Amino acid sequence: MLQELMVHDFAIIEDLDLSFENGMTALTGETGAGKSIIIDAVSLLAGARGSSEFIRTGAKKATLQGMFYAADNVHTQQALEAVGLRLDGGQVLLERDLYASGRNVCRINGQLVNTSTLRRVGETLVDIHGQNEHQELTKPESHIHLLDQFAGSELLGALTEYHQVYAEYQKRSAALRKKQQNEQEWAQRLDMLTFQVDEINAANLAPGQEEALTSERDRLANYQRVQDALGTAYSELSGDEFNPLDVIDNVMQTMQGIADLDPAYKEISESVASAYYTLQDAQSELSRQIDGLEWDENRLDEVEESLNQITSLKRKYGDTVEAVITYGQKAQKELKEMQSSEEDASGLEENVARLDQKLHTVAAKLTKLRHAAALKLEKAVHEQLRALYMAKTVFSVHFSHEQDAVCGPDGADTLEFYIQPNPGERAQPLAKTASGGELSRMMLALKTIFAESDGVTSIIFDEVDTGVSGRVAQAIANKIVLIAQHSQVLCITHLPQVAAMSDYEYKIEKTVTAGRTQTSVTPLRPEQRVDELARMLAGTEITDLTRQHASELLQLADKTRAALKDDE
């Protein structure tokens, strides 16, 4: 249910903060007072298209907030989880800012979302119906979903099974079509991948290989220069006539003799000793390097060939050896998948045929269940219509019977709601034939039937009673009360019969203060409700008689409401 609604700088509303309760709440007031603006605000919170025209003149932005309680609403929980969100203590806070620049900022429980996500969650929380906005009834494509919802668990279970088979069928069929339509392309791709994988594998690449080969090539290309340098350096350190190591050893021994006499002597002694051992290590390493020098006249050619091969591979598959290796791994994976598909190709067509047969079997089951549900729905709607003084109206679910019907996302059925408003006339599509008043009553009939399973926390009726009066108006009020037993209902109305049946009533007024027009909303106490109903009954002049009539209307409404709840 909608618990709190906050509106700031929206149309002619400067600041508005409303609290709502469960049950039925009537919103009343003069024409043009701003009742529809409140519905617009809720619609925008539920993801409707926004516009900078909604922003109050002189303001930089309009701010909307709505707090909903949805702890028991499975549809809302699923919608939130689908976008990585969760209920916060059973509550959902929807926020939307409209800026003069046209920018929209939407949040759910404080987290930024786009308008499509806001709409996805909002439509599970609010269902808005107006005289010209019967969302489901005016969209024939939605009728099948309404029937499925009415049918219950057995059909929904079969529908779930159908969706699973359909998804697998679509996947396998797409793979088969792709293979059949691209046999030549498939073969070319397979050959190319095979060549690429073989070429990269033949190189036997490893990370750092290019750097190691480059270093080895440089050494081989400068062999004589390296040999001469190593030999000269070793000879200088190991000379017979003059041996630097012997000289430094003598200096080291001499300094060690006086190292304990002065810290400075000790530091010099340690420096000389360090130099001695460093040169000694260098002499040993020079000897090892000289002993390890080998000349292989063919090795330089091998290294050059390997480096040229790496350069060629990098030109084709990546800027580095690592990139070439990564490309090879991906190509290997794709090749295995294609080879596996090649092995399975013979069974792919059989698999598609098997799935197609299963799809039609489940679709036939859906059709049978839908026809049975349609008969029950027709009976249930007729019962509701009788209470709405449309006893002679015939409601029917019209199935389009086509031979070799194609299985679509929801089965092989195409259906639409039809009505025959008057005896002797031909049944016509509901969306095209019904008048505004008939649509209102038809929608209320279906809402009464679906109220327990809809899952929507708040239903808003925007003047759905327009064009009716007298006993029909009372019948509509009774139906709205029944719907309010299962969902919170906000009802904008001009009819006193409907307003009197509400549990709560808010009066919406438009005033001019300091040259600015603004809308205010006031929750009415019982005595204030009498005056408001008297105004609705009499117009501008309220008399004692109209007050008495309004009071009687409220008393009668209390009795009617109690009787309806007892019957429920």
C-alpha angles and dihedrals in degrees: 000000000000106000104172134016122190121186125180128181093347117149105306093342113102100177128352130168116177134178121204134197133207120271125042123335121186121209110203137171144117120309109274094021091122105265092135091050090065089052089049089054093052090045091055090049087054091054105270119156111282132213137189086235087078091065115103113252110270095015125115095217145359119234125205129182131176127182114204130186109218107154092132097039107106092181092058092047091052092047091051094046090050089064097038097262134120140200114271105222089328091306134113120201114201117192132180132178120195115200128202088239089064095254119140126206116193129184136182115198088343096307120118114245136168123253094258090058090046089052093047092055096034095056089060090055105041133035112188121195126182138171090269100026111070092153102189100031095052092051109072090192089066095054093083090056091050090052092047090050091051093047093065138206101338094056093039089052091052089046091054090051090048092051091053093050091043092052092050091045091051091049095049093042091052090051091049093047091048092052094045094047095044105038093134093043089047092053092047092050091048092051093047093049091048091052094046094048092047092047094050094042091050090059089059091210125194132184110271092016095121093053092049093049092047091053091048092049091052091052094048093046090054098039098130093045091050093047093051093047094049093046094048093048092049093047092051091052094044103038120151097215096039120018113182091199092058091049093049090045090057091049090049093051092048095051093046086061093064100027093106093056098068136009089230090056090049092051091051090048092052092048091052091047090050091050091049096052092042091054090044090054090046090052090053093047091049089053092049092049092049091049090049096051112114131169119218109176091198097047094073090056091049092051092047090050092050092050091049089051091052091049090052092049092048090052089057106033113019149335095259139032088251090054090050090051091050091049090050091052092052092046090050091053093049091046092053091049092050092046089049089049089050089055091048095043093094090057096039095081091047090049092053091049091050092050091047090055092048090047092056091046093055091041089055089052089051091050092052092048091047093052090051091047091047091059091051092046092050090052093046093048092049090053090052093045092054088059088050093052094253095112093138094051113103116212119196140170107232116208119199105225111208127171114239090010112198116242109241132183092290102031137278097301128109113187141163137184114253132188136196103203095188134027113263095026124112118256112255135187110285094224092056103033110039120093121228093264092047091049090050093053094041090051091049090049091053092042089054090052095044098037095102095049103034093090092204110136097210131030120192121199111197107199093315087157093065112129096023133092144163117021093357090056090051091048090052090049090052091052092050089052089053091050089050089061088073105024136027109260128203111189128190107202144163093195118097091207090061096041092050091056093058124105091220134018131203122193117216117204136178119216137173116229123176089347094307125112117223139168125231131188123210126190106227125229117217094266091047090052089059091056093046093050089047089054091050090050099044106022119221100350114066117195134183088256094056090047089052090049091049091049091051090048090055092048091049090047091053090054093045092048092050091049092050092050091049091051090048 
